[in-house]
């Protein structure tokens, strides 16, 4: 499991990412509990897990470094 902290000027979110049989699952911490995202790529799973943060998704993904996922 990989833990990344995505951050912007107004928000930070911890996301856990795991590859299982060629697919990725991401779990993002929210005020209402974790949200999950699935995808064939880690960044797709992360983007889907961040949906509760609608206005901040682009900002949060901008802080993602691909090397964090290796």
N, C-alpha and C positions, 0 to 999 in steps of 0.2 A: 504494500500500500504506500502511496505517495501522498504527503500532506503539503499543500501549498497555501500560502496566504495571499489573496488578491486584495490590492488596496488602491484606493483613489483618494482624492482630496477630502471626501466627506464620509467614506465608508471603507471598511475592510471585512473580508469574509474568508473563513477557513474552509477549504475544500479538500476532501479526501478522494483520491482517484485510484482505481484498481483495474487491471486488465484481467479478463477472464475469458479464455478460449477465443481470443481474437476480437473481443468486444470490450468496451470500456464502460465502467459505471462510476459516476461521480456523485458525491454527497456533499451538499453545501449547507452550512449552518445558517439557520434563519431564526428570527425571534419566535416563530411558531414551530420550531423543530426542524429536522433535516429535510431537504428536498433532494430528489434523485434525478439524474439524467443518464441516458444510455446513448451510446454511439459506437461507430466503427473506428473513430478517432477520439483521442483523449480530449482535445479541445471542443469537439462537438458535444461530448457528454457533459463537460464543464458548462458550456453555454446553456444547455438544456436545464442543468441543475440550478442555474442562476436566474431562471425566469421570474421568481418572486421579486427580484431586484430590477424590474423592468427598466426604469430610467437610468440605472447605473451599469447595465450589462456591458456596454461598450467600454466604459471607463475601467471596469474590473478586468475584462479580457485584455485590455491594453497593458495591464501590469503583469500578465502571464508571460513567462519566459519559457520557451520550448525546452530548454535544458532542465527546467524544474520537473519535467515529465519523464526523465530518463533514469 
